[in-house]
Amino acid sequence: MKLGRLAEAEAALLAKTVDEIQSQSTEDGTSDVPNGAAGYYLLGTICNRTDRKKAAVKHFCTALNLYPFFWCAF
């Protein structure tokens, strides 16, 4: 993510290929995100940087549901 390769970072978190990520218009199937709340926070950050605000909010809320004291997501 720090290298600016957001599609690759998202693919790594979702265990999908970059082509599968780019062809999807909505975010679904994220139940197997590694590292729990931190993984969802990273997905939210990626979605925020790629102008997918609704998906970002969903991922940040999921991170907060998993760990309510995760202030970065708040």
N, C-alpha and C positions, 0 to 999 in steps of 0.2 A: 504494500500500500504506500509506503514511503517513497518508492520509486515512481509512483504515478501510474502503476499498472493496475488500475482499479478493477477492470474486467477479470484479470487473472486472480486478484485477491478474492473477489467474490466467488469465482469458480472454485478456488481452493476451499473456501469456507462451506460452500454448498456441495462439494464433491461432484461437480459437473464440469463439462468442457466449456471453454470460452464461447464457442459457437452456440451451445444450448442456452447460455446466459443471455447473449445478445439477441437471440430469436424470441425470447419470452417478453411479453408486454406487462405481465403482472408478477408479483412475488408470491410464490407458493412452494410448498414442499420444503420448508426450512426447519423441520422438526429435528433434524440430525446435525445441527450446527455445533461444532466442537467448542469446548471451553465455556459452555453455558452463557451466562450474562455477558461476559467479555466478547464472545463470538457474535452475539446479537448486537452489541454496541458497535463492533467493527462493521457489521453489515449495515447498520443504520448510518454510520459515517460514510460508507461507500455510496449508499443510496442518496444521501444528502449531497455529496459532491457530484453525483451524476444527475442531479435535478429530478429525483424521484422522491418527492417530499412525503407523499402518503406512505410509501413503503418504509421510508426512514423513520417516520413516527411509529409505525407498527413495530419495527425492530427495537426501537428505543423503549417502547412500552413493554415489550416482551422481556427485555433486559431488566427493567425495573420490577416486573412481576417475579422474575427469578431471584433477584437480589435487590430488595428495596433501598438499600443504602449505597447503591452504585450511582454516585452523584454525577459522574460524567454524562450518563444517559439522561439525567434529569435536566 
